């Protein structure tokens, strides 16, 4: 905690020195004070809420106006300068980088975590194991009924639900599993991750896709409530899996160093167009520093700079 506060203090001194050297400077914020607009992927809402609450608690003169959006809107907001920082699950594309270059701006991208997409099902659905090949067949329209997964299942048609048509979840599934093909008719979007949870809770035949931070912090009352209402599926990417090969999106299995890695992992980035030591840069430094990384660990994601131990129990 002291390390990150010291780091932010240095940035604040630099910012104040810069302002003092130019009395006509248009900026009135520092890394720990002032106002700034940022946006974050709605999939990451529980994590970003926790980071922002802590940051505001430490720095009472900092006023970060945060809004949540789907991925398409996030990058549009960054390009049109309506926000200075975004929290997203991908880096800038070459075309987006070229837009900034044409404006003589150099955005700074900071990796802060490794995230995962969790598949959730209704509490009354007993079939909580799924292979990646089966998931690909579901998304290809080849496997559309629960009794195709388990011939003894009393459930019939699968309903596959995700958060938003323009979300990072949809883009990830397209890029990673579908080769850009269209979703079959039984795959559809609602609006938010919370609505995915609510739909799955009410529909026995549903499979939902949500960000792992919505169910990762087992000390959070809201997370405990969510987990009491749904089941989290275990996945395997093995061709001939044994029961022990199926894993859930636990933190230790998000690391590339794990002997078994959860198959639906992705990285989390904070991208800043601020170009100076302002409040947006201060918040990025906080999340990437010791205190912010501890919050990521507690949220169930894998911190970018903090090791996680895996303890096996019998």
Buried (B, 14 or more C-beta within 10 A) or exposed (E): EEEBBEBBEEBBEBBBEBBEEEEEEEBEBBBBBBEBBBBBBBBBBBBBBBBBEBBBEBBEEBEBEBBBBBBBBBBBBBBEEEBBBBBBBBBBEEEBBEBBEEEEEEBBBBEBBBBBBBBBBBEEBBBBBBBBBBBBBBBBBEBBBBEBBBEEBEBEEBBBBBBBBBBBBBBBBBEBBBEEEEBBEBBEBBEBBBBBBBBBBEBBBBBBBBBBBBBBBEEBEEBEEBBEBBBBBBBBBBEEBEEEBBBBBBBBBBBEEBEBBBBBBBBBBBBBBBBBBBBBBBBBBBBBBBBBBBBBBBBBBBBBEEEBEEEEEE
